[in-house]
Amino acid sequence: MKTIVLGAGIIGISTAWHLLSRGHEVVVIDRQSDAALETSFANAGQISVSYCEPWANREAPLKALKWMFDSQAPLLFRPQLDWQQWRWALQFLGQCNDKAFARNVQQIVALGAYSHSALKQMVAETGIQYHRLERGIAHFYSSAQAFDEAGEAVDIMRQHGVQRQLVSRDELLRIEPAFTPYRDQIFGGTFTPSDESGDARAFTQQLAALCAARGAQFLYGHDIVRFDHGSDEIHGVTVRPLRDDGPGPEQTLTADAYVVACGSYSAPLLRTVGVDLPIYPGKGYSATFRILKPDAAPFVSCIDDARKIAMSRFGDELRVAGTIELGGFDLSLDSPIARARCRMLSERIETILPGVCDTRSPEQGGNPQYWCGLRPATPTNIPFIGHTGVGKLWVNAGHGTLGWTHGAGSGKAMAALVCGERPDMQFGFLGQERDAAAWQQRPLEV
Ligand SMILES: Cc1cc2nc3c(=O)[nH]c(=O)nc-3n(C[C@H](O)[C@H](O)[C@H](O)COP(=O)(O)OP(=O)(O)OC[C@H]3O[C@@H](n4cnc5c(N)ncnc54)[C@H](O)[C@@H]3O)c2cc1C
């Protein structure tokens, strides 16, 4: 069977890998010159099976309203003249209640556990090196109120089989002593030893190379122009090479199955064939700093609750990332808001870990690597994995804040679905949402 995978981010490449494992002939198409050059390029690196609460909760609407005029706020809604944005926001509001929250957490945890086990298996099988650190994820709180509320989150996650622990300030500093200079501002934390971290780009690019070695054909530097379709089935996908002197001639490729894994761009592409999914870009930023004092830099991947930013160590660099901006497909790094958000990342690291990294701006002689990417966000935080209802057309997109965490498992599940199998997890695959609750899954190991 021949399958064309559209998109070479973590989701597309993982899908390709698992399809190859099942004996498929695979073609991967991407407009970039390599894998993982868009949203999978410089994320926070956390495999956060346990830190996976959806954005939509009962307090989110009020917080979002309060943050609308703060350029450094964790979540920023920037209203656009775009029906898709407003529709997405309304659907998001519909998820801001306790019942929806519990339902969404259950599915996200199920996919996370399945994915973590898939990742471990892939690493064991391939030996890919990607600055993996199996040191857990710690979350620290800088206010008494936030720490009290953390207890509630821990209880909810424990109900879903996640072993997240509430820890005192002293325990937190024993787990990660690097935060000792910031100790007076820390009220306490939570810790999940089973979570981990690593560089998503390094992993994805090496996996893509292994896919190529297994016979996958890669059409990099090719733009997906359109699907050729009849009334109920896809007949082909038309692509064209992107060259320095403009686009080259179009060609149409055919296959037995087509998997859309184009991140945030999946939604507009799928709409051209009548598949309307609420996936909207949630812009986030990261900064990668050179570590100046290796002994004083954290090894445990962390979340700073006050700013909702995550940090992970990749060898002699520290990656810090976070914030969400709902304002369309804008990828600029030089707008006033983008500059404010990047500055916030540098200032925050200097506050928490003074002198540990080179946080100087380029004007001051430093070399921080600032980056932004568009998280393919859904109102529930649950990705769309499954058949679209159009013949031969599948989707694996909408992984939002957790695409790296869910990448290995989403690819494995997609390959199983394309082969007509039901992956073993209590998850609402697209078109089979009602099956999720009835599915008897083996106990989670999170
Ligand atoms: C700041 C930030 C921090 C994050 N931190 C974490 C984290 O710590 N842990 C975690 O689990 N997740 C994290 N994420 C989320 C994670 O990075 C994403 O969910 C994931 O990268 C999405 O992968 P993807 O393959 O769906 O999309 P992408 O990586 O964007 O891949 C889609 C591909 O499709 C291609 N494409 C799109 N349209 C076309 C077209 N028309 N023609 C040809 N090619 C096309 C693109 O070139 C791209 O390569 C973070 C995201 C951000 C922005």
The ligand as a Gaussian input file, in Angstrom:
#p B3LYP/6-31G(d) Opt

LIG

0 1
 C        6.906000      27.790000      21.982000
 C        6.453000      26.365000      21.872000
 C        6.813000      25.454000      22.863000
 C        6.362000      24.130000      22.777000
 N        6.782000      23.246000      23.725000
 C        6.371000      21.945000      23.647000
 C        6.808000      21.003000      24.627000
 O        7.598000      21.302000      25.517000
 N        6.325000      19.742000      24.546000
 C        5.441000      19.368000      23.576000
 O        4.994000      18.222000      23.582000
 N        5.070000      20.215000      22.595000
 C        5.505000      21.511000      22.621000
 N        5.107000      22.392000      21.674000
 C        4.151000      21.953000      20.635000
 C        4.811000      21.205000      19.506000
 O        5.984000      21.867000      19.104000
 C        3.825000      21.117000      18.319000
 O        2.593000      20.589000      18.755000
 C        4.384000      20.206000      17.224000
 O        5.632000      20.673000      16.794000
 C        3.428000      20.160000      16.022000
 O        3.994000      19.280000      15.094000
 P        3.368000      19.097000      13.658000
 O        4.144000      18.044000      12.990000
 O        1.890000      18.942000      13.793000
 O        3.562000      20.523000      12.959000
 P        4.868000      21.122000      12.243000
 O        6.092000      20.791000      12.976000
 O        4.575000      22.560000      11.995000
 O        4.900000      20.343000      10.870000
 C        4.008000      20.618000       9.810000
 C        4.787000      20.572000       8.523000
 O        3.879000      20.777000       7.435000
 C        4.530000      21.530000       6.441000
 N        3.524000      22.226000       5.649000
 C        2.463000      22.947000       6.086000
 N        1.761000      23.427000       5.036000
 C        2.374000      23.000000       3.917000
 C        2.132000      23.171000       2.522000
 N        1.096000      23.881000       2.054000
 N        2.989000      22.604000       1.639000
 C        4.060000      21.869000       2.062000
 N        4.343000      21.680000       3.372000
 C        3.514000      22.231000       4.288000
 C        5.416000      22.494000       7.222000
 O        6.529000      22.908000       6.441000
 C        5.831000      21.673000       8.444000
 O        7.104000      21.091000       8.280000
 C        5.535000      23.718000      21.694000
 C        5.224000      24.622000      20.692000
 C        5.667000      25.935000      20.762000
 C        5.322000      26.878000      19.648000

